[in-house]
Amino acid sequence: MILAEVVRSGFVECVHHGSVVVLDASGAVLASAGDVTGPFFPRSSNKPLQAVGMLRAGLRVAEPADLAQISSSHFGEPFHIERVRSILRSAGLGEERLLCPVALPLSETARDAVVRAGGGPERVYMNCSGKHAGMLATCAANGWPLDDYRDVKHPLQVAVAEAVSELVGEPIAATGVDGCGAPVLAFSLTALARGFQRLVSAPPGSHEARVADAVRADPELVAGTGQDDTLLMRGVPGLLAKGGAEGVVAVAVPEVGAVAIKVADGAMRARMPVLVSALRRLGIDAPVLDELATVPLLGGGVRVGEVRTAW
């Protein structure tokens, strides 16, 4: 199914195929396109669900904002790095325990600052270091081994997978290795939307509500300054959002509905125009949606077209 088209100088030069599902407030499918029942890897859109699994397994956090960082794909800004280090310190651990790859910050400003100061790639700068810090803290709370916490057979990963499966209402169809080296769990697009809807409709004080509340309270921690997830959660009251690599995004709004999108070719630029179209089908309107409805296409430094929804 064609979800988005790239228009240059009035000419459609490219299209992006994919799948999208929209659930209403009751959890019923309101609209869909493409394959919404076959399994796929949601990539980092799994993270809020995995954070719930960590809490169920005994994770203790010093502050609610720690849960936002554990659910994040952060851009390596200084406040992200300090929060990750704080999670580790609270668990009595050093950042040398992190097993995510070394990286420089995704934020150009933060990356330039690190390089100017004579620094280089570190594990704590990697955008999944918050999740890894949460996994380590969960292991520390249980006395589980720290050296192999990424292994799919580790008690941490077994507990997280069980929790995610229960939250999305489907068995895990496949387990792979994510870009950060930790397991990534496959299930359907409809199940992903259902899981996010479960988070925003959970009773106050539950593990699900704690994660959803923390993410929405500190959206800059979840992505970064000016990033899509941050803008959405700042611009639409109550909305929970988490994007993932390869063209994935999931959102939910309490008492309204949920949306999950997978762009087939992994193009990140197609996600927001399609998401805006889906949210408007749920009757949601906000100035931020006007800002995200199209992605500018440049020619010679001047806007000459756009990426727009075709759905």
N, C-alpha and C positions, 0 to 999 in steps of 0.2 A: 504494500500500500504506500503510495506517495504521501508523505506527511508534510514536506516542506520543499520550496523551490527557491533557487537562487536566480535573481533577476538582475542583469547588468544592462544598463542603457535601454531598458524596456524590453529586453530579450531574455527569455528563460534559458540560461546556459547550463543549468545543473539541477538535479532533484535529489532529495534524500528520502529513501524508503524507511519504513519502520512500523512499530506497533504502539498503540496507546489505548489505555482503558480508563474510563471515568466511572466511579462509583457514586451513587447518591447517598444521602444520609443514612439510609437503611442498610447500605452495603450491596445493594443490587446494581447490576451493570446498567448505567444510563446511556453510555455510548462507547463504542470501541472500533478499532481498525487494526488490521493485521492479526498476528498470532498473539493472543493474550492468555492462552492456556498452556502453551508449551514452555518447558523450563529454559532459563537463561541465567547468566551471572549478573546480578545487580551491582556488582563491584562495591564502591563505597556507599551506595544507598543502603547497604546492609548495616552500616555502622550503628545507627540508633537502636536497631533490633539486637545487635550484638552487645551493646551496652546494657540493655535490659537483661540479657543472659548473664553478663558479668555480675550485675547486682543480685540476681537470683542465686548465683554461685558464691556469694559472700563478699563481693567488693564493697569496701567502705571508702567514702570520699570525705575530704575535709570540708569542701564547699560544693554547693550545687553546680557552680560553674565548671567544676572538674568533669562533670558528666557531659557538658557541652564539648569540652576539649577531647574527651574520650570518643565522642561521636563524630569528630571532625575530620575534614580533609583540609587542614590549615595551610596558610600561605607563608608560614615562617616569619611572621612579624614578631617583634620583640615580646609582645604580650602573649603570643602563642607559646613561644619558647619558654618563657618564665613559668607559664601554667603547666606545661609538660614536666618541667623540672620539679615543680612543686608537688605534682602527683607522685613522682618518684620519691622525693624526699619524705613525703608523708608515709610512704610504705617502707622507708628505711633502705631505699635502693639508689644506686647511682645510674647515670645514663649509659654507662658502659654495658649495662644489662640489656639495653635495647637491641633487638635483632632485625629491625627494619634497615634497609640499605642507607648508606651515606648519601647525602644530597645537599644542595644549596637551597635556600628558600625559594619558593615559587614567586613570591613578591619581588618585583624588580628592585624596588626601593630597599627592601630588607637584604636582598642578595648583594646589591652594590655596597651596602654598608658593611656587610661581612667581609667582602673582598678588600674594600678600602682599609679595613682594620687589620688586614693581613691574615684573615681566616680562610677556611676552606670548607669543603663538604663535611658534614657531621650527621650522625644518625638522628639527633634531636631535631635537625632542620627538615627532615623528610616529612611529607605532608600527612603520613599515617602514624607519626610518633605518638600522638595522643592516644590512639587506639592501643598501640603497643604498650604504652605506659599503664593504661587501664588493665590490660591483660596481665602484665607483671604484678600490678598491685593486687589483682584477684588471686594470683598464685601465692603471693606472699601472705595474704590473709588466710589461706588454706594450708600453708606449708607444702605446697606443690613444687615440683622441680622448676627451676627458672631457666635452665639452659636449653630446653627443648619445648618451650611453651607454644611454639608455632605448629608443632606436630599435630596432625589431625587426630591421633590417638591419645594425645595428652588429656588428662581429666578436664582441663579448662575448655579445650575445644569440643570435647564431647558434651559438656554442660551447655556451652553456647549454642551448639547445633541443635540440641534438644529444645532449648528455649525459642530459637528462631523458628523452628518447625511448628511449634505450638502457636506462636504469635501469628504466623501467616496462614495457618490452617492447612498446610500441605506437608508431606514428607519431603525431605531434601533429596532432590533428584540426582545431584552430582556434587562433588566437592573438588574444587581446584585450588591452585596456588595463586593468590592475588599478587599484584605488583609489589606489595610490601613484604611478601613471603608468608603471610598468614593465610589460613584457609578462607576461600570464598565459596559461598553456598548458593546452589542453583534451585530455583523454583519459578513459578509462573509470574507474569506481569500482574495478573489479577491478584495473586497472593501477596505481592509486594504492596500494592495499593491497600489491600485488606489489612496487612500488618501495620501500615502507617495509620490507617483509620483506627485500629485498635489502640495505638499509642495515644491519640488525641481524645479518645472517648473513655479512657480508663478512669477509675475512681481516684479522687485526690489522695495523694500519699502512696499510691501503688508504685511499684518499680516502673511500670510503663509511664505513668503520669510524671514521675520524677524526671525521667529522661526527656520526655516531650517538653515539660516546663523549663528545664535547664537549657535545652537547645533554643527554645523560643525567647528566653530571657537574655541570652548572650549570643546572638547569631553571628557577631563578628568572630567569636572563637571558633565557630563551626566551619567557616570558610575564610573570610578575610575582608578587609576594608573594600567596599564597592563591588564585592563579588555577588553572583546571581542569587545564591541561597540567602546571603545576608540581606540583600535588597528586598527579596520576596518576603522574608519574615519581618522586616522592619515596615514594609509597606502594606501588608494585609494582616489585620489583627487576627491572632489565633492560628495563623498558618504555620505548619511544620513542613520544612523542606530539607531534602538531602540529595544532592547530585552524586553521580558516580561516573567513572571513566567509561569510555566507549558509548557515549550518548545516552546515558541513563539519568533519570530524575524521578523522584517520588515526592508527592506533597499530600497533605491532608488538612482539612479545616473542620473543627468540631461542629457537629450538627449540620454540616453542609455536604461533605463528601470527600473523595480522595481521587488522585490521578497518579498513574505511573506510565512512563514513556521509555521506550528503547529505540534509538535511531540505529537502523540496521548496519550502516557503514561506520558507526562510531563517531559521526560528526557532532561535536559539541555545539556548533553554531546553530544547529537545527532545533535544539531542545526548547529554548525559551519561547520562540514564536508558536510552537505547537502547544506548549504548556499554557500559554496565555489563552489560546483558543479553547482549550479544555476547561480552564477555570471559568471562562465566560459562559460555557455551557452549564456550569453549576450556578450561574447567576452572580458570580463574584466580579466586582468592578472596583478598581482603585487606580490612582495615577501611576503607580509603579508598573501596572500591566501595560499601560500605553507606552512606557519607556522600553519595556522588554518585548513588545509585540513584533518588532523587526530588528534585525541586526544589520547595521550599515555595511555596504559594500563600497570600497574605495577604488578610485582610478586617478592616478596622479595626485594622491592626497586629498581628493575631493569626493564626496559621496556621489556615486553614479548608479547606485542600485541598492538592493537589500536582500536579505534572507527573510522569507515570510512563510507563514503557514499555508499549506495547500489542503488542509483538513478542517 
